[in-house]
Structure formats: structure tokens, C-alpha cells
Amino acid sequence: MVKVYVSVGSNIDRERNVESALAALRDEYGELEQSRIFETQAVGFDGNPFYNLVVAFETDQSPQQVAATFDRIEDAHGRDRSGGKFSSRSLDLDLLLYGDTILDEPGLKLPRPEILDYAFVLQPLAEIAGELKHPVTGFTFGMLWDQFDPTAQPMWPVEK
């Protein structure tokens, strides 16, 4: 079994899609560790604000199998892939880390580069895996978050 970390995001019917995605992930993988949910403005395009969070679970599936499962769950939530990288989405599930695996193949790069680029990925990851080291940089995610400029990408926790 390997521990994986996953970014979950939605800006279309976001509360329903995030809750439904978490249920689908629990059905597939069992118990989830979960960060708080954060609201962020769309990055790279004009669109509704996103809900973003990170979850973790253990699996014996390969990274490719996990990614295929995520595609299936996204499709079941009406994911439209025609809009490109910077577009609204009903659901976005991104495999961030698969243990300490370093992988670069078409359609799957681990660790996911966005970890170091976006507050809405790094902060929730640091929240649940702050002492874990980035497989490439060697810095903990807590250290990486401490060095990140959070004012560049404002976000706020969603109160439930």
C-alpha cells in the first residue's frame, strides 16, 4: 500500500460536486484524510470561484490506475475537458503525490508541478502533510508553504 495525495477542485455546483467526489473517493479507497476546504478565485481565466482541498488515502493501485479512476469519477460528475487547462470545471481530481515516486510520462507527472506553483494546492497539502518531504526539492511541505507568498493568490477557508 502506498499513500497518495490528491487535489480536489470545483467551480461548477462546487459544494455538491466536492461532497459527491469525496463520497466517490471513499467508496473507491476507504478512509480519507482531508484538509479544510478553501475558496479561491479562478486562476488564468474569468470564472466562478473554486472550492479546493487536498485528501490523502492508501491504495495498492498503480499511479496510472489511480489517474484512470480519477478520470472516471470526473466524467461521472460531468467534467468537460474541451475548455483546456484554464477553464471552469465541475470536478478536478489531480494526483499530487504517489508515495515518493518521481514519474514523468505523457499525462502523468509526479510529483505534480502545481504543488510548487499554487497556494490552493500547497496550503491544503501542507495542512495534512506538513512534515512530509517533497520528493524532488527535499523540503517539507510545511517549509515550502512558509516560504510561499500567500498574498499573491488570496484564498480563505470555507466555514461550514
VOLO-54143 format. One line per 5 residues: their letters; for each residue x, y, z of N, C-alpha, C. Coordinates in nm, 3 decimals, padded with zeros to 5 digits. Atoms other than C-alpha are relative to their C-alpha. Layout:
% residues N
A = X:Y:Z:X:Y:Z:X:Y:Z  ...
% end
This chain:
% residues 160
MVKVY = 00.085:-00.118:00.000:00.000:00.000:00.000:00.089:00.125:00.000  -00.073:-00.126:00.007:00.119:00.348:-00.084:-00.097:00.114:00.032  00.084:-00.116:-00.033:-00.011:00.681:00.044:00.007:00.099:-00.114  00.010:-00.097:00.108:-00.131:00.923:-00.219:-00.072:00.125:00.050  00.061:-00.129:-00.031:-00.231:01.288:-00.203:-00.063:00.053:-00.127
VSVGS = 00.082:-00.038:00.114:-00.497:01.433:-00.429:-00.058:00.139:00.021  00.064:-00.130:00.000:-00.609:01.785:-00.510:-00.141:-00.016:-00.055  00.140:00.005:00.041:-00.987:01.823:-00.537:-00.046:00.144:-00.022  00.048:-00.135:00.027:-01.140:02.130:-00.702:-00.127:-00.001:-00.083  00.123:-00.017:00.077:-01.468:02.254:-00.846:-00.041:00.146:00.004
NIDRE = 00.062:-00.133:-00.002:-01.621:02.583:-00.954:-00.136:-00.002:-00.071  00.135:00.016:00.054:-01.946:02.449:-01.103:-00.077:-00.086:00.100  00.076:00.070:-00.104:-02.207:02.349:-00.842:00.097:-00.063:00.100  -00.118:00.047:-00.071:-01.900:02.323:-00.626:-00.028:-00.075:00.130  00.025:00.070:-00.126:-02.048:02.223:-00.290:-00.049:-00.142:-00.027
RNVES = 00.054:00.132:00.031:-02.246:01.935:-00.438:00.106:-00.089:-00.064  -00.100:00.082:00.069:-01.964:01.819:-00.666:00.115:-00.042:00.092  -00.107:00.037:-00.093:-01.698:01.828:-00.393:-00.049:-00.108:00.096  00.053:00.102:-00.092:-01.919:01.637:-00.147:-00.017:-00.133:-00.070  00.020:00.123:00.075:-02.009:01.382:-00.413:00.133:-00.065:-00.037
ALAAL = -00.132:00.054:00.033:-01.645:01.343:-00.520:00.064:-00.066:00.122  -00.056:00.059:-00.121:-01.537:01.281:-00.161:-00.068:-00.134:00.031  00.072:00.127:-00.019:-01.807:01.014:-00.131:00.049:-00.106:-00.098  -00.050:00.095:00.101:-01.688:00.852:-00.456:00.140:-00.047:00.035  -00.135:00.039:-00.039:-01.327:00.856:-00.334:-00.003:-00.094:00.120
RDEYG = 00.013:00.089:-00.115:-01.432:00.699:-00.002:-00.049:-00.139:-00.044  00.051:00.128:00.051:-01.628:00.430:-00.189:00.112:-00.080:-00.066  -00.107:00.067:00.075:-01.322:00.351:-00.401:00.119:-00.036:00.090  -00.126:00.016:-00.072:-01.039:00.390:-00.146:-00.013:-00.011:00.152  00.017:00.009:-00.145:-01.187:00.389:00.204:00.022:00.135:00.067
ELEQS = -00.015:-00.119:-00.083:-01.098:00.638:00.475:00.091:00.104:-00.067  -00.076:-00.111:00.056:-00.972:00.979:00.362:00.050:00.091:00.111  -00.045:-00.116:-00.077:-00.753:01.233:00.538:-00.039:00.120:-00.083  00.050:-00.114:00.077:-00.886:01.573:00.442:00.043:00.132:00.062  -00.029:-00.137:-00.044:-00.769:01.933:00.461:-00.132:00.076:00.012
RIFET = 00.115:-00.089:00.008:-01.005:02.220:00.512:-00.028:00.029:-00.148  00.035:-00.046:00.134:-01.189:02.341:00.203:00.030:00.149:-00.007  -00.033:-00.140:00.021:-01.061:02.671:00.067:-00.072:00.051:-00.124  00.058:-00.066:00.116:-01.232:02.915:-00.166:00.107:00.088:-00.063  -00.099:-00.079:00.073:-01.015:03.075:-00.433:-00.064:00.056:-00.126
QAVGF = 00.042:-00.053:00.129:-01.066:03.294:-00.734:00.056:-00.089:-00.111  -00.051:00.073:00.115:-01.026:03.130:-01.073:00.137:00.057:-00.039  -00.134:-00.041:00.040:-00.662:03.142:-01.190:00.016:-00.026:-00.149  -00.027:00.016:00.142:-00.580:03.204:-01.556:-00.119:00.023:-00.091  00.120:-00.025:00.080:-00.936:03.277:-01.668:-00.107:00.065:00.088
DGNPF = 00.113:-00.056:-00.073:-01.255:03.460:-01.570:-00.102:-00.111:00.023  00.096:00.105:-00.032:-01.482:03.216:-01.390:-00.042:00.011:00.145  00.047:00.003:-00.138:-01.669:03.143:-01.071:00.112:-00.045:00.093  -00.100:00.045:-00.097:-01.462:03.094:-00.754:-00.004:-00.152:00.017  -00.016:00.144:-00.020:-01.335:02.745:-00.680:-00.008:-00.037:00.147
YNLVV = -00.028:00.067:-00.126:-01.354:02.518:-00.380:00.117:-00.093:-00.028  -00.118:00.086:00.014:-01.018:02.343:-00.334:00.035:-00.062:00.134  -00.048:00.069:-00.118:-00.888:02.090:-00.084:00.094:-00.111:-00.043  -00.086:00.114:00.027:-00.643:01.802:-00.058:-00.045:-00.114:00.091  00.029:00.121:-00.077:-00.721:01.447:00.052:00.114:-00.098:-00.020
AFETD = -00.101:00.105:00.007:-00.497:01.151:00.120:-00.066:-00.133:00.034  00.046:00.136:-00.029:-00.555:00.776:00.124:00.108:-00.098:-00.041  -00.094:00.104:00.039:-00.370:00.450:00.084:-00.065:-00.089:-00.105  00.050:00.085:00.106:-00.402:00.227:-00.220:00.107:-00.097:-00.045  -00.094:00.091:00.065:-00.245:-00.070:-00.392:-00.009:00.013:-00.152
QSPQQ = 00.007:-00.027:00.143:-00.342:00.065:-00.736:00.129:00.070:-00.045  -00.113:-00.071:00.059:-00.064:00.188:-00.966:-00.039:00.147:-00.019  00.035:-00.140:00.027:-00.040:00.563:-01.033:-00.090:00.014:-00.122  00.081:-00.006:00.121:-00.187:00.502:-01.378:-00.144:-00.045:00.029  00.135:00.046:-00.037:-00.482:00.310:-01.228:-00.072:00.107:00.082
VAATF = 00.060:-00.107:-00.080:-00.542:00.588:-00.974:-00.046:00.113:-00.093  00.036:-00.107:00.093:-00.537:00.850:-01.253:-00.121:-00.038:-00.085  00.116:00.046:00.078:-00.782:00.641:-01.459:-00.127:00.002:00.084  00.115:-00.007:-00.090:-01.013:00.613:-01.157:-00.047:00.144:00.015  00.036:-00.141:-00.011:-01.000:00.991:-01.118:-00.073:00.048:-00.125
DRIED = 00.068:-00.038:00.124:-01.094:01.038:-01.485:-00.143:-00.051:-00.001  00.135:00.059:-00.004:-01.391:00.805:-01.436:-00.090:00.079:00.096  00.079:-00.076:-00.098:-01.507:00.996:-01.125:-00.031:00.140:-00.056  00.024:-00.132:00.061:-01.463:01.332:-01.304:-00.108:-00.010:-00.108  00.099:00.017:00.107:-01.661:01.204:-01.603:-00.140:-00.019:00.058
AHGRD = 00.130:00.022:-00.064:-01.941:01.088:-01.372:-00.057:00.129:00.058  00.043:-00.130:-00.052:-01.954:01.446:-01.241:-00.012:00.104:-00.112  00.024:-00.090:00.112:-01.996:01.594:-01.590:00.119:00.082:-00.042  -00.121:-00.075:00.037:-01.635:01.702:-01.644:00.007:00.020:-00.151  -00.016:-00.037:00.141:-01.600:01.884:-01.976:00.147:00.033:-00.021
RSGGK = -00.144:-00.018:00.021:-01.240:01.854:-02.098:00.032:00.085:-00.123  -00.024:-00.074:00.124:-01.286:02.070:-02.409:00.051:00.142:00.024  -00.036:-00.139:-00.027:-01.207:02.401:-02.235:00.147:00.026:00.024  -00.142:-00.021:-00.024:-00.836:02.346:-02.181:00.032:00.010:00.147  -00.049:-00.002:-00.138:-00.627:02.385:-01.867:-00.068:00.108:00.083
FSSRS = 00.057:-00.112:-00.075:-00.769:02.722:-01.765:-00.146:00.020:-00.038  00.143:-00.010:00.029:-01.146:02.674:-01.767:-00.078:-00.049:00.122  00.087:00.046:-00.109:-01.439:02.611:-01.537:-00.009:-00.152:-00.004  00.013:00.145:-00.005:-01.481:02.256:-01.417:-00.095:-00.043:00.112  00.089:00.057:-00.100:-01.744:02.056:-01.240:00.081:-00.073:00.106
LDLDL = -00.084:00.072:-00.094:-01.470:01.846:-01.083:00.139:-00.017:-00.060  -00.139:00.018:00.040:-01.092:01.832:-01.100:00.068:-00.081:00.110  -00.075:00.084:-00.092:-00.903:01.547:-00.930:00.140:-00.018:-00.057  -00.138:00.008:00.047:-00.525:01.571:-00.962:00.084:-00.079:00.100  -00.093:00.078:-00.082:-00.282:01.312:-00.830:00.125:00.085:00.023
LLYGD = -00.113:-00.086:-00.036:-00.024:01.522:-00.646:00.125:-00.081:00.032  -00.110:00.083:-00.047:00.193:01.258:-00.482:-00.045:-00.145:00.005  00.022:00.145:-00.011:00.216:00.881:-00.505:00.122:-00.052:00.077  -00.117:00.029:-00.082:00.443:00.799:-00.212:00.109:00.101:-00.034  -00.110:-00.089:00.039:00.784:00.938:-00.302:00.040:-00.023:-00.146
TILDE = -00.025:00.030:00.141:00.754:00.833:-00.668:00.028:00.127:-00.080  -00.028:-00.105:00.099:00.911:01.058:-00.931:-00.026:-00.062:-00.135  00.045:00.059:00.125:00.749:00.998:-01.268:-00.028:00.112:-00.099  00.029:-00.096:00.105:00.730:01.185:-01.597:-00.034:-00.077:-00.127  00.048:00.067:00.121:00.519:01.026:-01.867:-00.118:00.078:-00.054
PGLKL = 00.112:-00.077:00.056:00.254:01.161:-02.103:-00.126:-00.013:00.086  00.123:-00.004:-00.078:-00.046:01.266:-01.898:00.017:-00.023:00.149  -00.019:00.026:-00.142:00.110:01.188:-01.560:00.142:00.037:00.043  -00.129:-00.046:-00.052:00.387:01.375:-01.383:-00.010:00.003:00.152  -00.003:00.006:-00.146:00.475:01.306:-01.019:00.139:00.036:00.049
PRPEI = 00.110:-00.073:-00.061:00.513:01.495:-00.801:-00.057:00.102:-00.098  00.065:-00.093:00.092:00.265:01.723:-00.972:00.062:00.139:00.014  -00.070:-00.130:-00.007:00.439:02.053:-01.061:-00.081:00.110:00.067  00.084:-00.105:-00.057:00.141:02.264:-00.947:00.014:00.013:00.151  -00.021:-00.008:-00.146:00.230:02.183:-00.584:00.081:00.125:00.034
LDYAF = -00.089:-00.111:-00.029:00.501:02.448:-00.601:-00.049:00.133:-00.055  00.046:-00.121:00.070:00.301:02.698:-00.808:-00.125:00.066:00.058  00.132:-00.053:-00.037:-00.041:02.740:-00.649:-00.027:-00.016:00.150  00.035:00.002:-00.142:-00.143:02.832:-00.295:-00.113:-00.098:00.028  00.117:00.085:-00.025:-00.469:02.639:-00.335:00.035:-00.149:-00.005
VLQPL = -00.049:00.137:-00.007:-00.264:02.319:-00.377:00.094:-00.014:00.120  -00.103:00.013:-00.101:00.029:02.383:-00.142:-00.054:00.017:00.143  00.045:-00.021:-00.137:-00.155:02.520:00.163:-00.079:-00.120:00.053  00.070:00.117:-00.055:-00.405:02.232:00.198:00.089:-00.125:00.010  -00.094:00.113:-00.010:-00.126:01.981:00.126:00.086:00.015:00.125
AEIAG = -00.080:-00.024:-00.120:00.091:02.141:00.396:-00.082:-00.021:00.126  00.088:00.017:-00.115:-00.208:02.129:00.629:-00.007:-00.146:00.045  00.013:00.141:-00.039:-00.231:01.749:00.619:00.130:-00.079:-00.014  -00.127:00.070:00.020:00.129:01.660:00.524:00.118:00.095:00.020  -00.101:-00.103:-00.020:00.338:01.943:00.662:00.141:-00.051:00.023
ELKHP = -00.132:00.056:-00.030:00.624:01.718:00.776:00.053:-00.088:-00.113  -00.041:00.084:00.113:00.634:01.516:00.452:00.090:00.080:-00.093  -00.094:-00.069:00.089:00.920:01.599:00.216:-00.040:-00.014:-00.146  00.020:00.002:00.145:00.874:01.692:-00.148:00.107:-00.092:-00.059  -00.097:00.097:00.052:01.038:01.406:-00.343:00.113:00.059:-00.083
VTGFT = -00.104:-00.061:00.083:01.239:01.644:-00.564:00.079:00.104:00.078  -00.071:-00.109:-00.068:01.319:01.951:-00.353:00.062:-00.043:00.132  -00.048:00.044:-00.131:01.367:01.764:-00.025:-00.049:00.084:00.115  00.057:-00.085:-00.104:01.192:02.044:00.165:-00.135:-00.056:00.042  00.133:00.043:-00.043:00.889:01.964:00.378:-00.105:00.094:-00.060
FGMLW = 00.107:-00.085:00.054:00.556:02.091:00.253:-00.031:00.115:00.094  00.014:-00.111:-00.094:00.530:02.297:00.570:00.102:00.110:-00.026  -00.104:-00.098:00.032:00.861:02.467:00.487:-00.032:00.072:-00.131  00.033:-00.060:00.129:00.753:02.523:00.129:-00.114:00.101:00.015  00.112:-00.093:-00.022:00.427:02.682:00.247:00.048:00.125:00.075
DQFDP = -00.052:-00.114:-00.074:00.614:02.902:00.495:00.074:00.098:-00.090  -00.077:-00.084:00.093:00.824:03.036:00.204:-00.087:00.057:-00.112  00.090:-00.042:00.107:00.522:03.091:-00.025:-00.061:00.136:00.034  00.065:-00.129:-00.023:00.375:03.439:-00.067:-00.151:-00.018:-00.015  00.144:00.026:00.009:00.007:03.381:00.020:-00.081:00.119:-00.054
TAQPM = 00.074:-00.117:00.049:-00.090:03.736:-00.080:-00.008:00.000:-00.152  00.002:00.005:00.147:-00.015:03.654:-00.445:-00.123:-00.073:-00.051  00.117:00.079:00.039:-00.309:03.411:-00.455:-00.094:-00.010:00.120  00.086:00.000:-00.119:-00.569:03.504:-00.193:-00.096:-00.119:00.001  00.095:00.110:-00.021:-00.778:03.223:-00.052:-00.045:00.006:00.144
WPVEK = 00.054:-00.004:-00.135:-00.990:03.170:00.254:-00.073:-00.131:00.028  00.069:00.124:-00.035:-01.126:02.868:00.442:-00.150:00.016:-00.011  00.146:00.001:00.010:-01.488:02.777:00.380:-00.054:-00.044:00.137  00.061:00.033:-00.130:-01.686:02.782:00.704:-00.126:-00.082:-00.027  00.119:00.086:00.019:-01.941:02.502:00.726:-00.081:-00.005:00.125
% end
